[in-house]
Amino acid sequence: MDAKFPSLAGKVALVTGSSRGIGRAIAQRMATAGATVVVTGRSLDTAKSEPGTLRETVALIEANGGRALALAADLESARDREELIPRAIAAAGHLDILVNNAGYAEYAPIAEMSDATFDRTLDHYLRAPFVLARAAIPQLKARGAGWIVNVGSVTALPPVTPYGWFDANGGSTLYAAVKAALNRFTQGLAAELLASNIAVNLIAPSTAIATPGAVRYIPSDYPTEDVAYLAECALQLSHLPAAERTGLLAHSMHFPAAAKFRVQSPDGSRELPPAVPPASSHPAIVASGE
């Protein structure tokens, strides 16, 4: 651990959707900061819809001297959702940090969207964060502090007029609407839990991150960013008392630039250049997250 960066020594973090992509990077970064990380997703030993497994994430963390535990769970399953927090606590002993990252985006124009896609989108991006937060809150209250970090999307911000090709043709309307609801859920839950010293914040990419699940929806000419900046932001949202940092809707390149904190690679091997908000990013992003 580097004294220039926050320490999570003694903390336990549960990161959903951590077999690959954003979730894996957040899990690695929190482990590098000293946390015991419970990684969870559908792919325990064998990759399912996309490359990457929980065992691979655990191996990466352990190879770097960290500690991680893998729990397979499908958050489309009501039973798996309800049992995940108790299972994580049974495996790791307690819980301090919940990162709601899991999801599998399915884009389609509203006129062509199936009920199944509608239901899955709500399950992934709103119902699962609700169920997991509800189960985690009593545990965090009992410990006298806690942190909930929701992973959002810049698509939650309104489309800019005149509408671009992606807004008109990309099929992201429902996904974006549910992510906008997650923004408001984050802010409301922050208000509910402030007196209990439980911080609730959200981090989203400033532009886009080319994860295995998202790359098929990102236009070839659209700027993407290094996942390390978002992972560092997740760490920064998981260590201060709620009175100091809660209710933020932060963005991965804007927030570190505004807060002036350094960014380390998820495995802790190098420090990245200071974050610079891209000129192409959404004009409504508030750099401080407030």
Number of C-alpha atoms within 10 A of each C-alpha: 13 10 7 9 15 17 20 21 14 9 20 25 29 30 26 31 28 30 31 23 19 25 27 29 25 31 35 31 26 35 32 28 23 20 24 24 29 27 30 30 22 22 25 20 14 13 15 11 11 13 13 20 26 28 20 20 25 25 16 17 25 16 11 15 13 21 21 25 20 24 19 19 20 18 27 18 11 13 11 15 20 16 14 23 22 15 14 22 18 11 13 17 10 17 25 26 29 26 27 25 24 24 22 15 17 17 19 18 14 12 7 8 14 11 9 8 16 17 12 18 22 19 21 21 25 20 19 24 27 18 18 21 21 13 17 22 21 11 18 22 16 10 15 12 21 28 27 30 27 27 28 26 23 22 22 20 16 13 16 11 7 7 10 11 9 13 16 12 13 15 19 20 19 21 23 20 16 22 25 20 16 24 24 15 20 27 18 13 19 24 17 13 18 19 12 19 21 30 31 32 29 28 25 25 24 27 21 21 20 17 16 14 17 14 13 10 15 16 12 9 6 9 16 18 16 15 22 23 28 28 26 24 26 27 22 21 24 28 20 18 16 24 13 10 19 29 24 22 26 28 28 28 25 24 28 24 17 15 12 11 16 18 22 22 19 25 22 17 10 10 12 13 10 15 18 13 20 14 9 10 16 17 9 11 18 15 19 15 18 12
